Amino acid sequence: MAFGKKNQAEIKEEETKIWVCTSDDCNCWMRDNFRTNQENKCPMCGSPMEQENKVLQVVENNSLYYKQEEK
């Protein structure tokens, strides 16, 4: 018997497009579907950001201002 072990839902992960700050002093990154504008500047330090892919937990953006691209 195993007490206290609940069946946990499987965490869905997928490869996600993210934007990473290029500054060595900044650790900022953001998911592409949570960007507020099309500028490629870091919101924390103002440095340029570059696109990368990373396997992350799936998070849906349900904002009224976010227009999801058709897959």
C-alpha distances in whole Angstrom, upper triangle without the diagonal:
4,6,10,10,12,14,17,20,22,25,28,30,34,37,39,42,43,46,46,48,50,51,50,50,48,44,44,43,42,41,44,43,43,47,49,53,54,55,53,54,51,50,50,52,55,54,54,51,50,48,45,41,38,34,33,31,33,34,37,40,41,44,47,49,47,48,46,48,47,45
4,7,6,9,11,14,18,19,22,25,27,31,34,36,39,39,42,42,45,47,48,46,46,44,40,41,39,39,38,41,40,40,44,46,49,50,52,50,50,47,47,46,49,51,51,51,47,47,44,41,38,35,31,30,28,30,31,34,37,38,41,44,46,44,45,43,45,45,43
4,6,8,11,14,18,20,22,26,28,32,35,36,40,39,42,42,45,47,48,46,46,43,40,40,39,39,38,41,40,39,43,45,48,50,51,50,50,47,46,45,48,50,50,50,47,47,45,42,39,35,32,30,28,30,31,33,36,37,40,43,45,43,45,43,45,45,43
4,6,10,11,15,18,19,23,25,29,32,33,37,36,39,39,41,44,44,43,42,40,37,37,36,35,34,38,37,36,40,42,45,47,48,46,46,43,42,41,44,47,47,47,44,44,42,39,36,33,30,27,25,27,27,30,33,34,36,40,42,40,42,40,42,42,41
4,7,9,12,14,16,20,22,26,29,31,34,34,37,37,40,42,43,42,41,39,35,35,34,33,32,35,34,34,38,40,43,45,46,44,44,42,41,40,43,45,45,45,42,41,39,36,34,30,27,25,22,24,25,28,31,32,35,38,40,38,40,37,39,40,38
4,6,9,12,14,18,21,24,28,29,32,33,36,36,39,41,42,42,41,38,35,35,33,32,31,34,32,32,36,38,41,43,44,43,43,40,40,39,42,44,44,44,41,40,38,35,32,29,26,23,20,22,23,25,28,29,32,35,37,35,37,35,37,37,35
4,7,9,12,15,18,22,25,27,30,31,34,35,38,40,42,41,41,38,34,34,32,31,29,32,30,31,34,37,40,41,43,41,42,40,39,39,42,44,44,43,40,39,36,34,30,27,24,22,18,20,21,23,27,27,31,34,36,34,35,32,34,34,32
4,6,9,12,15,19,22,23,27,27,30,31,34,37,38,38,37,35,31,30,28,27,25,28,27,27,31,33,36,37,39,38,38,36,35,35,38,40,40,39,36,35,33,30,27,24,20,18,15,16,18,20,23,24,27,31,32,30,31,29,31,31,29
4,6,9,12,16,19,21,24,25,28,30,33,35,37,37,37,34,30,29,27,25,23,26,24,25,28,31,34,35,37,36,36,34,34,34,37,39,38,38,34,33,30,28,25,22,18,16,13,13,15,17,20,21,25,28,30,27,28,26,28,27,26
4,6,9,13,16,18,22,23,26,27,31,33,35,35,35,32,28,28,25,24,21,24,22,23,27,30,32,33,35,34,35,33,33,33,36,37,37,36,32,31,28,25,22,19,15,13,10,11,14,16,20,21,25,28,29,26,27,24,26,26,24
4,6,10,13,15,18,19,23,24,27,30,31,31,32,29,25,24,21,20,18,20,19,20,23,26,29,30,31,30,31,29,29,29,32,33,33,32,28,27,24,22,19,15,12,10,7,8,11,13,17,19,22,25,26,24,25,22,23,24,22
4,7,11,12,16,17,21,22,26,28,31,31,31,28,25,23,20,19,16,18,17,18,22,25,27,27,29,28,29,28,28,29,32,32,32,30,27,25,22,20,16,14,10,8,6,6,9,12,15,17,21,24,25,22,22,19,20,20,18
4,7,9,13,14,18,19,23,25,27,28,28,25,22,21,18,16,13,15,15,17,20,23,25,25,27,25,27,25,26,27,29,30,29,27,23,22,19,16,13,10,6,5,4,5,9,12,15,18,21,24,24,21,21,18,19,19,17
4,6,10,12,16,18,21,24,26,27,28,25,22,20,17,15,12,13,14,16,18,22,23,23,25,23,25,24,25,26,28,28,27,25,22,20,16,14,10,8,5,6,7,6,10,12,15,18,20,23,23,20,20,16,16,17,14
4,7,9,13,15,19,21,23,24,26,23,20,18,15,14,11,12,13,15,17,21,22,21,22,20,22,22,23,24,26,26,25,22,19,16,13,10,6,5,4,6,9,9,12,14,16,19,21,24,23,20,19,16,16,17,14
4,6,10,12,16,18,21,22,24,21,18,16,12,10,7,8,9,12,13,17,18,17,19,17,19,18,20,21,23,23,22,19,16,14,10,8,5,5,6,6,9,8,10,12,13,17,18,21,20,16,17,14,14,15,13
4,7,10,14,16,19,20,22,19,16,14,11,9,6,6,8,10,11,15,15,14,15,14,16,16,17,19,21,20,19,16,12,10,7,6,5,7,9,9,12,11,12,13,14,17,18,20,19,15,16,13,13,15,14
4,7,10,13,16,17,18,15,13,11,7,6,4,5,8,9,9,13,14,13,14,11,13,12,14,15,17,17,15,13,10,8,6,5,6,7,10,10,12,13,13,14,14,18,18,21,19,16,17,15,15,18,17
4,7,9,12,15,16,13,11,9,5,5,6,6,10,10,9,12,12,11,11,8,9,9,11,13,14,13,12,10,6,5,5,6,8,10,13,13,16,16,16,17,16,20,19,22,19,17,18,17,17,20,20
4,6,9,11,12,9,8,6,4,7,9,10,14,13,12,15,15,14,13,10,10,8,11,11,12,12,10,9,5,5,6,7,10,11,14,14,17,18,18,20,19,22,22,25,22,20,21,21,21,24,23
4,6,8,9,7,7,6,6,9,12,13,16,15,13,15,15,15,12,9,8,6,9,9,9,9,7,6,4,7,9,10,13,14,18,18,20,21,21,22,21,25,24,26,24,22,24,23,24,27,27
4,6,9,8,9,9,10,13,15,16,19,18,16,19,18,17,14,11,10,9,12,12,10,10,7,6,6,7,10,11,15,16,19,20,23,24,24,26,25,28,27,30,27,25,27,26,26,29,29
4,5,5,8,9,11,14,17,18,22,20,18,20,20,19,16,13,11,9,12,11,8,9,6,8,8,10,14,15,18,19,22,22,25,27,26,28,27,30,29,31,29,27,29,29,29,32,32
4,6,8,10,12,16,19,21,24,23,21,23,23,22,20,16,14,12,15,13,11,13,10,11,12,13,16,16,19,19,22,22,25,27,27,29,29,32,31,34,31,30,32,31,32,35,34
4,7,9,13,16,20,21,24,22,21,23,23,23,20,17,15,12,14,11,9,12,10,13,13,15,18,18,21,21,24,23,26,28,27,29,28,32,31,33,31,30,32,32,33,36,35
4,6,9,13,16,18,21,19,17,19,20,20,17,15,12,9,11,8,7,10,9,11,11,13,15,16,18,18,21,20,23,24,23,26,25,28,27,30,27,26,28,28,29,32,32
4,7,10,14,16,19,17,16,18,19,20,18,15,13,10,11,9,10,12,11,13,11,13,14,14,16,15,17,17,19,21,20,23,22,26,25,28,26,25,27,26,27,30,30
4,7,11,13,15,13,13,15,16,16,15,12,11,7,8,7,9,11,10,11,9,11,12,13,15,14,17,15,18,19,18,20,19,22,21,24,22,21,23,23,24,27,27
4,7,9,12,11,10,13,14,15,14,11,11,8,9,10,11,12,12,11,8,9,10,10,11,11,13,12,15,16,15,17,16,20,19,22,20,18,20,20,21,24,23
4,6,8,7,7,10,12,13,13,11,11,9,10,11,14,14,14,13,10,11,10,10,11,11,13,11,13,13,12,13,13,16,16,19,17,15,17,16,17,20,20
4,5,5,7,10,12,13,14,12,14,12,13,15,17,17,17,15,12,12,10,10,9,9,11,9,11,10,9,11,10,14,14,17,15,13,14,13,14,17,17
4,5,6,9,10,10,12,11,13,13,13,16,18,17,17,15,11,11,9,10,10,11,13,12,14,12,11,11,10,14,14,16,14,11,12,11,11,14,15
4,6,9,10,11,13,14,15,15,15,18,20,19,20,18,15,15,12,13,13,13,14,13,13,11,9,8,7,10,10,12,11,7,9,8,9,13,13
4,6,9,11,13,13,14,13,12,15,18,17,18,17,14,15,13,14,14,15,16,14,14,12,10,9,7,10,9,12,10,8,10,10,13,16,17
4,6,7,9,9,11,10,10,13,15,14,15,14,12,13,12,14,15,16,18,16,17,16,13,13,10,13,11,13,11,9,11,12,13,17,18
4,7,9,11,11,11,10,13,16,14,16,15,14,16,15,18,19,20,21,20,20,19,16,15,12,13,11,12,9,8,11,13,15,19,20
4,6,8,10,11,10,14,16,13,15,14,13,14,14,17,19,21,23,22,23,21,19,18,15,16,14,14,11,10,12,14,15,19,21
4,6,9,11,12,16,16,14,14,12,11,12,12,16,18,20,22,22,23,22,20,19,16,19,16,17,13,12,13,14,14,18,20
4,6,9,10,13,13,10,11,9,9,11,12,16,18,20,23,23,25,24,22,22,19,21,19,20,16,15,16,18,18,21,23
4,7,9,12,12,9,8,6,5,7,9,13,16,18,21,21,23,23,22,22,20,22,21,22,19,17,18,19,19,22,23
4,6,9,8,5,5,5,6,9,11,15,18,19,23,22,24,24,23,23,21,23,22,23,20,19,20,21,22,25,26
4,5,6,5,5,6,6,10,12,14,17,18,21,20,22,23,21,22,20,23,21,23,20,19,21,22,23,26,27
4,6,6,8,10,10,13,15,17,19,20,22,21,23,23,20,21,19,21,19,21,18,18,21,22,23,27,28
4,6,8,11,11,14,16,18,20,20,23,22,23,24,22,23,21,24,22,24,22,21,24,25,26,30,30
4,6,9,10,14,17,19,21,22,25,24,26,27,25,26,24,27,25,27,24,24,26,27,28,32,32
4,7,9,13,15,18,21,22,25,25,27,27,25,26,24,27,24,26,23,23,25,26,26,30,31
4,7,10,13,16,19,21,24,24,26,27,26,27,25,28,26,28,25,24,26,26,26,30,30
4,7,10,13,17,19,22,22,25,25,25,25,24,27,25,27,24,22,24,24,24,27,27
4,7,10,13,15,18,19,21,22,21,22,21,24,23,25,22,20,21,21,21,24,24
4,7,10,13,16,17,21,21,21,22,21,24,24,26,23,21,21,21,20,23,22
4,7,10,14,15,18,18,18,19,19,22,22,24,22,19,19,18,17,20,19
4,7,10,12,16,16,17,19,19,23,23,26,23,20,21,19,18,20,19
4,7,9,13,13,15,17,18,21,22,25,23,20,20,18,17,19,17
4,6,10,11,13,16,17,21,22,25,24,21,21,19,19,20,18
4,7,9,12,15,17,20,22,25,25,21,22,19,19,20,18
4,6,9,12,14,18,20,23,23,19,21,18,19,20,18
4,6,10,13,16,18,22,22,19,20,18,19,20,19
4,7,10,13,15,19,19,16,17,14,16,17,16
4,7,9,12,15,16,13,15,13,15,17,16
4,6,9,12,13,10,12,10,13,14,14
4,6,9,9,7,9,9,12,14,15
4,6,9,7,9,9,13,15,17
4,5,5,8,10,14,16,18
4,6,8,10,14,16,19
4,6,10,13,16,19
4,6,9,13,15
4,6,9,12
4,6,9
4,6
4
